[in-house]
Amino acid sequence: MTLTLILFTVANIVLAFIDAHKILKSKTINHVVNAAIYIALVAVPYFIFHNYFLIAALLFNRLIFFNMFLSLFRGLPAFYMPKHPASFVDRLANSVFGTNGKKMYAVYAGLFIVLTVISFI
C-alpha cells in the first residue's frame, strides 16, 4: 500500500504539471477527463486491496498534492485559493474554508494521515 500512495502522489504531481501548463496557455481543462483519470487511478488499488480507508486517503492525497503543485507550477503560493474557482471540488472547498488555504490544507493533511494510518491497520 505504501507504493500505491507514492505512485498516486507522483501521478497527482504529473497531472498538476499538465493542467498548469494548460492554464498558462489559456487552454481549457476538461474536468470530466480528469475525473475519469482519477476514477481509473483509484479503481486499481480498490480492486487489489478492497480498502475503503485507502481509497479515501488517496482522494485526500489528490486534494493536497494536486492542488498545491498546480498552484506552484502556475507561479502562485502553495496555499493559494481562488476566489472564483472553476472546478466543483474547489467551489465546495471555498464554501467551507473561504480563501484560507492554510486551514484547508491542515484539515486535509490531518484527514489524510488518519485515513492512511487506519488503512494500514
Backbone bond lengths (Angstrom), bond angles and torsions (degrees), N, CA, C in turn:
res aa  C-N    CA-C-N  psi(-1)  N-CA   C-N-CA  omega(-1)  CA-C   N-CA-C  phi
1 M - - - 1.444 - - 1.531 111.69 -
2 T 1.304 116.43 -28.17 1.468 119.48 177.96 1.522 110.56 -62.29
3 L 1.322 116.44 -42.99 1.465 120.56 178.46 1.532 110.61 -61.57
4 T 1.321 116.55 -37.95 1.466 120.98 177.56 1.529 110.49 -59.63
5 L 1.334 116.47 -45.70 1.472 120.53 179.19 1.526 111.45 -63.00
6 I 1.318 116.69 -40.72 1.465 120.66 179.82 1.528 110.64 -66.37
7 L 1.328 116.86 -47.77 1.472 120.39 -179.52 1.523 111.61 -63.78
8 F 1.328 116.55 -38.49 1.461 120.22 179.14 1.529 110.51 -66.00
9 T 1.328 116.76 -38.74 1.465 120.93 177.60 1.524 110.52 -63.34
10 V 1.326 116.42 -44.88 1.472 120.65 178.19 1.532 110.32 -62.03
11 A 1.338 116.77 -42.61 1.468 120.54 178.19 1.526 110.80 -60.87
12 N 1.329 117.51 -40.49 1.465 121.12 177.87 1.521 111.61 -61.54
13 I 1.323 116.31 -42.65 1.464 120.59 -179.18 1.526 110.63 -66.61
14 V 1.322 117.11 -42.12 1.475 121.21 178.60 1.531 110.39 -63.89
15 L 1.332 116.83 -45.37 1.467 119.70 179.48 1.526 111.51 -65.84
16 A 1.322 117.67 -34.43 1.472 120.77 175.72 1.524 110.54 -64.92
17 F 1.327 116.28 -40.76 1.462 121.42 178.02 1.530 110.55 -60.38
18 I 1.332 115.92 -46.12 1.469 121.07 -179.90 1.528 110.63 -62.12
19 D 1.337 116.63 -47.93 1.466 120.07 -178.72 1.529 111.95 -67.26
20 A 1.328 117.15 -36.48 1.470 119.77 178.49 1.525 110.53 -61.26
21 H 1.319 116.47 -41.40 1.463 119.35 179.59 1.521 111.39 -68.80
22 K 1.329 117.31 -32.67 1.468 119.74 174.45 1.525 109.99 -64.63
23 I 1.329 116.25 -44.38 1.463 120.28 -179.82 1.526 110.21 -63.13
24 L 1.323 117.07 -44.24 1.462 120.83 -178.29 1.525 112.01 -65.56
25 K 1.338 116.39 -25.76 1.461 120.63 177.62 1.533 111.63 -95.32
26 S 1.342 116.31 11.68 1.472 123.35 179.88 1.518 112.90 59.09
27 K 1.322 116.63 31.32 1.462 120.89 176.27 1.525 109.04 -94.46
28 T 1.315 115.76 155.89 1.456 121.98 -178.81 1.525 110.47 -80.92
29 I 1.330 114.91 138.77 1.460 120.63 174.16 1.519 107.16 -95.42
30 N 1.316 115.79 127.15 1.457 120.58 178.66 1.526 107.94 -88.40
31 H 1.326 116.48 99.85 1.459 120.87 -176.80 1.525 111.98 -67.46
32 V 1.320 117.96 -26.37 1.466 120.93 177.14 1.526 109.78 -66.71
33 V 1.325 117.06 -42.17 1.473 120.76 176.98 1.523 109.70 -64.09
34 N 1.331 117.25 -43.98 1.463 119.88 178.18 1.526 111.23 -60.23
35 A 1.329 116.97 -42.47 1.466 120.60 178.71 1.536 110.57 -61.91
36 A 1.328 116.76 -41.11 1.468 120.43 178.58 1.536 111.41 -63.76
37 I 1.334 116.07 -38.57 1.472 120.25 177.36 1.521 109.97 -62.68
38 Y 1.327 116.98 -44.60 1.466 120.05 -179.27 1.522 111.95 -68.29
39 I 1.310 117.73 -36.34 1.469 120.04 176.13 1.525 109.42 -61.20
40 A 1.323 116.45 -43.12 1.465 120.32 178.06 1.529 111.25 -64.72
41 L 1.337 116.78 -42.30 1.465 120.33 -179.62 1.529 112.23 -65.65
42 V 1.312 117.15 -33.41 1.458 121.39 -179.49 1.531 110.96 -82.97
43 A 1.316 117.55 -29.30 1.469 121.10 -178.03 1.524 111.84 -63.50
44 V 1.319 116.80 -39.10 1.470 120.07 -177.46 1.528 111.34 -60.52
45 P 1.351 119.84 -54.92 1.467 118.07 178.61 1.531 113.03 -64.61
46 Y 1.339 117.00 -29.78 1.468 118.15 177.19 1.527 110.16 -61.66
47 F 1.327 117.12 -47.71 1.458 119.92 -178.30 1.528 112.54 -69.77
48 I 1.326 117.16 -25.66 1.468 119.94 178.01 1.527 111.22 -80.29
49 F 1.339 116.84 -47.61 1.468 120.57 -171.66 1.529 114.46 -104.19
50 H 1.323 118.92 -21.73 1.475 122.87 -176.19 1.521 110.76 51.07
51 N 1.313 116.23 45.36 1.458 121.96 -173.79 1.528 108.44 -120.96
52 Y 1.335 115.71 103.82 1.462 120.07 -177.75 1.529 112.31 -65.46
53 F 1.335 116.75 -31.70 1.461 119.42 178.98 1.533 110.80 -66.87
54 L 1.326 116.58 -37.17 1.462 120.43 176.27 1.526 110.41 -64.30
55 I 1.309 116.69 -43.01 1.471 120.59 179.79 1.528 109.97 -62.09
56 A 1.328 117.10 -43.56 1.471 120.39 177.81 1.527 110.44 -64.04
57 A 1.341 116.56 -39.91 1.472 120.33 177.58 1.525 110.15 -62.00
58 L 1.323 117.27 -40.62 1.467 120.67 179.15 1.530 111.16 -63.74
59 L 1.309 117.01 -37.24 1.461 119.41 179.18 1.534 111.20 -67.70
60 F 1.332 116.91 -38.07 1.469 118.47 175.27 1.527 110.81 -71.19
61 N 1.319 116.63 -31.63 1.466 121.03 173.58 1.525 108.92 -57.50
62 R 1.307 116.59 -43.19 1.468 121.48 179.61 1.520 110.18 -63.36
63 L 1.333 116.29 -45.66 1.462 119.89 -178.44 1.522 111.70 -61.83
64 I 1.307 116.75 -32.69 1.464 120.22 -179.68 1.520 110.75 -81.01
65 F 1.326 116.65 -62.51 1.462 120.79 -169.18 1.523 113.45 -72.70
66 F 1.326 117.53 -42.67 1.463 118.53 179.98 1.520 110.16 -62.25
67 N 1.332 116.87 -50.55 1.462 120.15 -175.90 1.523 112.21 -63.54
68 M 1.334 117.22 -45.26 1.464 119.93 -179.17 1.527 111.43 -62.22
69 F 1.333 116.19 -47.46 1.457 119.13 -177.98 1.517 111.94 -71.26
70 L 1.323 118.32 -31.20 1.462 120.04 174.37 1.529 109.30 -59.58
71 S 1.318 116.15 -45.41 1.471 120.14 178.14 1.524 111.16 -62.67
72 L 1.323 116.55 -48.48 1.472 120.24 -178.26 1.525 111.94 -61.72
73 F 1.323 117.68 -43.31 1.466 120.85 179.35 1.533 111.77 -65.76
74 R 1.326 116.69 -21.85 1.465 120.94 177.22 1.517 111.75 -90.43
75 G 1.340 117.02 0.58 1.460 120.57 -179.91 1.520 113.63 81.29
76 L 1.314 116.69 18.33 1.460 122.29 -179.87 1.526 109.74 -101.69
77 P 1.333 118.00 165.11 1.469 119.54 176.18 1.533 110.53 -62.75
78 A 1.321 116.69 151.58 1.469 121.63 -178.22 1.528 112.02 -57.99
79 F 1.330 117.36 -35.70 1.460 121.36 -176.03 1.530 112.90 -95.79
80 Y 1.321 116.62 20.38 1.466 122.18 -178.25 1.523 110.81 -59.92
81 M 1.337 114.08 136.86 1.467 121.38 174.63 1.528 107.16 -129.89
82 P 1.323 117.77 119.27 1.463 119.28 179.62 1.535 111.43 -69.05
83 K 1.315 116.47 146.99 1.468 120.31 178.25 1.523 111.48 -73.91
84 H 1.340 116.35 -32.44 1.460 121.47 -178.53 1.537 108.76 -132.16
85 P 1.345 117.34 75.69 1.466 119.99 -175.52 1.532 112.86 -69.95
86 A 1.320 114.44 153.36 1.465 120.73 179.96 1.526 111.84 -86.77
87 S 1.327 117.54 -36.31 1.465 119.18 -174.06 1.532 111.34 -82.49
88 F 1.320 115.34 149.81 1.463 121.95 178.89 1.522 111.06 -59.77
89 V 1.327 117.10 -43.94 1.466 121.80 -178.51 1.528 110.44 -61.83
90 D 1.322 116.90 -42.01 1.468 120.73 179.15 1.531 111.57 -68.83
91 R 1.321 117.07 -35.79 1.470 119.82 176.82 1.530 110.31 -65.33
92 L 1.329 116.34 -39.54 1.462 120.74 177.35 1.530 110.44 -63.89
93 A 1.335 117.18 -44.98 1.465 121.27 177.96 1.520 110.59 -60.35
94 N 1.327 117.19 -41.29 1.469 120.67 178.99 1.522 111.53 -63.10
95 S 1.337 116.43 -36.20 1.466 118.56 -179.69 1.526 111.33 -68.43
96 V 1.334 117.82 -25.55 1.464 121.80 179.98 1.523 111.40 -92.25
97 F 1.329 117.66 -46.24 1.469 122.03 -171.68 1.528 114.31 -106.62
98 G 1.321 117.85 -7.43 1.464 119.82 -173.89 1.516 108.55 65.60
99 T 1.316 117.22 -135.43 1.460 120.20 178.24 1.528 111.52 -107.30
100 N 1.333 116.61 24.66 1.463 122.16 178.85 1.531 109.35 -88.82
101 G 1.320 116.23 82.23 1.461 121.76 -176.61 1.519 113.51 -63.62
102 K 1.326 117.46 -36.37 1.468 119.44 -179.54 1.525 111.39 -62.93
103 K 1.317 115.99 -42.34 1.466 119.86 178.34 1.529 110.25 -64.45
104 M 1.329 116.56 -44.38 1.460 120.66 -179.43 1.523 110.85 -59.84
105 Y 1.339 116.63 -49.24 1.460 119.17 -178.21 1.520 112.28 -67.28
106 A 1.327 118.19 -31.28 1.468 120.66 176.51 1.528 110.26 -65.00
107 V 1.323 116.72 -43.35 1.467 120.89 177.77 1.529 109.95 -65.02
108 Y 1.336 116.91 -47.46 1.468 120.46 179.52 1.529 111.38 -60.46
109 A 1.334 117.30 -42.57 1.467 120.55 -179.66 1.520 110.46 -64.59
110 G 1.318 116.90 -42.12 1.466 120.00 177.97 1.516 111.59 -60.83
111 L 1.323 116.87 -45.54 1.467 120.34 178.58 1.525 111.41 -65.83
112 F 1.328 116.22 -39.41 1.468 120.14 177.76 1.529 110.59 -60.07
113 I 1.318 117.24 -46.24 1.467 121.11 -179.05 1.527 110.89 -63.61
114 V 1.320 116.96 -47.02 1.466 120.85 -179.61 1.526 110.65 -60.92
115 L 1.323 117.06 -46.85 1.473 120.57 -179.39 1.527 111.53 -65.96
116 T 1.307 116.88 -37.48 1.470 120.02 178.37 1.523 110.49 -64.80
117 V 1.314 117.08 -45.86 1.467 120.56 179.79 1.535 109.87 -61.83
118 I 1.324 117.25 -46.30 1.470 120.65 179.68 1.521 110.33 -61.88
119 S 1.319 118.19 -37.39 1.473 120.66 -178.09 1.517 112.35 -64.41
120 F 1.337 117.12 -24.31 1.465 120.45 179.73 1.521 112.51 -88.37
121 I 1.329 117.69 -10.42 1.480 120.18 -178.47 1.511 110.70 -78.20
